[in-house]
Structure formats: structure tokens, C-alpha cells
């Protein structure tokens, strides 16, 4: 076989390999975007809207979130810590009836502290903390965003109207989903804590549904 034929074969093989690589990259593009959409759910749609419909830009942002925070391993809570957080959340809910804005503010602070205790960026870095939470709790993070927005919105001198109070109630209910997710043991904690978390997962939907219907409503006075 002549040298010219050998060179031609090498060139052909190189071209085939380049074309195959390009086709593979193109094939991976939609799958990558699809996996991001499945992982981030509502956060994916928010990112696309924030980038004015540019899905590629949104996917680059979400991929960067995963790169920065995807390997984060949460720290387990000590039993005493868990009890304190649960007690504070219960107190915030009870306070809502008479002081809804204060209760929402406490929920905002509580989630920030709980996320920090679990190993996420601290609450003083709200945007970074929210970004990290969106990677691991994408379907619940909107509740935190809502209570934070209410907490830091302008407060008028006039008392909150019924519609505003209802909005705050809804934000508290939604934020509770993230609170519960952060309270549950992670997979890598294992053992009895993991089994306890599984039981909590099974009972949480019914408990949350019941709580959603009654939370923030004044109970009738006993006669």
C-alpha cells in the first residue's frame, strides 16, 4: 500500500471521527436540557423566563448551579437542634393569627438558619443560599423565595388587608414544604434516621393537606 493511500485513509478516518463527535455532542444537547428540566422543574421555567425565553442561556445558568452546588452533602441535625427548629416553626404558625407579617419574617429567618445548619451557604448570603437550595430542593424552594419577598417588602402604615394576609398565609404554607424537606434526614445519613425520614415522607402529605386547610384560621371560641 502506497504512502499516499495510507495518508488518505488516515484523513478519512479523522474526518469520520470528527463528524461522529459533532453528532454525539448534538445528540447530548437535548438530553442535557431534558435532564435539567426534570431536575429543576419549576425553577427551569423561571430561569427560562428570566432569560426572556432563551433556553440555552437558562440551561447554562442551571448547569453552573449544579457545578457549584451539586456535590454538597448536608450535615445531619442533632436531636436537640431538630426539636428547637420544630418548636420555633410551631410557634411561628401560632403567631400568624395575630401577627402574620411577624410570623412570615420568623419563617424566613428559620429557613435561612435551618439551611445553614444543614450545610448550605449561610442566610447572610441569601442569593447563594437560594441557588444551592434550588439544586437540591428545586420543587420546594419557591416557598422560601415568597416568605423572603414578603419579609423584605415595604410595609405600609395601614394594617394589612385580607388579601395580603391570605397571600402571607399561602407563602407560609408553601415554605413549610421546604422546611419539612430540610428537616428530613438525607440518604447518606442512613440507619434509623433514614427510616424515620421515610415514615415522615409517608405521613407528610396528609398532615400538610390538613394543616393547609386550617393554618392561619381563627378557631371558634369555646362556649
N, C-alpha and C positions, 0 to 999 in steps of 0.2 A: 504494500500500500504506500502510495507516494506521500511525501510531506504535505503537499497541497490538499490532498483528500483528508488527511488527518486533521489539518487545521480547519477545514470546512466542517468536519464532524464536530470538532470542539466548539466552533462558533454556533452550530445548530443546537447542540446540547445546552449551551449557555443561554441562548435565546429562549429555548423551551423552559428552562428553569426560571428565568426572569418572568416569563408570561405566567407560569404556574404560581409564582409568588404573588404577583399582582392580583390574579384571580382569587387566591386564598385570602388576601387582605380584604378584597371587596366582599367576599363571602362572609368574612368575620364581622364586617361593619354592622349590618342589620342585627346579627345575633348579639353583638356587644350592646347595641342600643336597646334591644329587646330585654336583655338581662338587667340593664339599668332601670328600664321601665318597670320590670317586675319587682326589682329590689326596692325602688323608691316610691312606687305607687303615686299617691297624690303629690309628693314632692317633685316627681318628674314633671308633672303637668305644671306645677308652679314655676319650675325652672324654665320650662319652655315659654311660658307666658312672660316671665321676667326678661327673656331674651327675644321678645317680640316674635315668637314663633320659630326661631332659629333652633331646630332640634340639635344640630351638630354642636353649636355653642353651648347649649344646655347640657348635652352629654359630656362635653369636655369638662364643664364645671362639676358635674356629678362624679365623673371618673376621678377628678382631682380630690374630691371629698373622700372617696374610697381609698385613694392612695395615701392620704394623710391620716385617716382615722380608722380604716378598715381592720387593722391589726390590733386595735385597742382591746385589751382584756379587762373586764370590770373587776373591781375589788369587792369581795363579799362583805356584807354588813354583819357587824356583831349583833347578837340578840338585843342588847340594850339600845344600840343605835336604831334597830328596827322598831322597837317599842316606842322610842321617842318620836320618830318620824310619823308613825301611825297615830300617836296621841295628838300630835300637832295638826295633822290633817283633819282628824275628827273635830278638834277644837275650831279649826277654820270653818268647817262646814256649819257648825252650830252658830258661829258668829255671823254667818251670812244673813240670817233672818233680820237682824237689827243693823248690821253694818256691812252691806255687801261689798263695797269698794275695799274696805279694810281686809275682808276675808279673801278677796281676789289677790290683793297685794301679798298676803301671807302665803297663798298658794304659789305665787310667782317666786317668792323667796325660798319656799320649802323645796320646790322642784330644783331650783338652782343649787341649793345645798345638798340635796339628795344625789343629784347627778355628780356633783363634785366628790361626794363621799364614795360613789361607785367607781371613781377613777376617770371621769370625763373632765375636760377643762373646767376651771372654776367659774362660778357665777359672775365674777367681775369681768370675765371675757364672754359676755352673753352671746355674741355672734359666733364665736369659735365654738362655744359650748353647744349652741343650737345646731351648728353644722355637724359636729361629731354625733350628736343625738340623732340627727336625720339619717346618718349612715346605719345606725343600729336599731332605731325605733321610728322608721320613716312614717308608719301608719298612725302614730300617736303624737308626733312632735307638734302638730298644729295646735293642740290644746295649750301647750306651753307658750307658743307664739301669741295666742289670743290673750291669755291672762297677763302676759308681759306687756302687750299693747294696751290693755285696759289700765294696768297699773301705772304706766308712764304717759297716759293720755292726759290732756288738760282737764282739770276738774273745775266746773263752774261753781259759783257760789250757791246756786239753786240746788235743791235736793234732787237726786237722780230720779227721773221719771220711771214709770212702769216698764216701758220698752227697754230702757237702759239696764234696769235691774234684771230683766229677762235675758238680755244679752250677756250680762255678767254671770248669771246662773248657768247659761249654756256653756260659757267658757270654762267655768269651774268643773262642770260635768265632763267636758271633753278633756280637760287637763288631768282629771283623775285617772284616765286610761293610761297616760304616761307615768303617773305616779305609781300605779299598780305594776306596770311593766318594769320600772326601775326597782321596785321592792322585791320582785321575784328573783330567786337565785338563777344564775346563769348556768349554761350547760356544763362548763368546765368546773363548776363548784362541786357537782356530783353528790353522791351519798344521800343522807336523809334530807338535806336541804333541797336536793333536786326533786325528790319525791314530794316534799312539801310544796314545792313550786308547781308541780304537776297537778296536785289537788287544788291549789289556788286557781290554776288556769281553768279547771273544770267548773269551779263554782263561781268564778268572777263574772261571767256574762249575765247569769241570772241575778246575782247580787247587784251588779251595776244597773241592770234594767230596772229593778225595784227602786234603787237609790235615785235613778234619773227621774222617775215619776214623782218622788216625794221631796227631793232635795230642794231646799230654799223655800218650801211652802210652810206657812204658819200652821201649827197644829191647833185644832179647836180646844178651847179651854175646857177643863173638866168641870162639871157642874157640882 
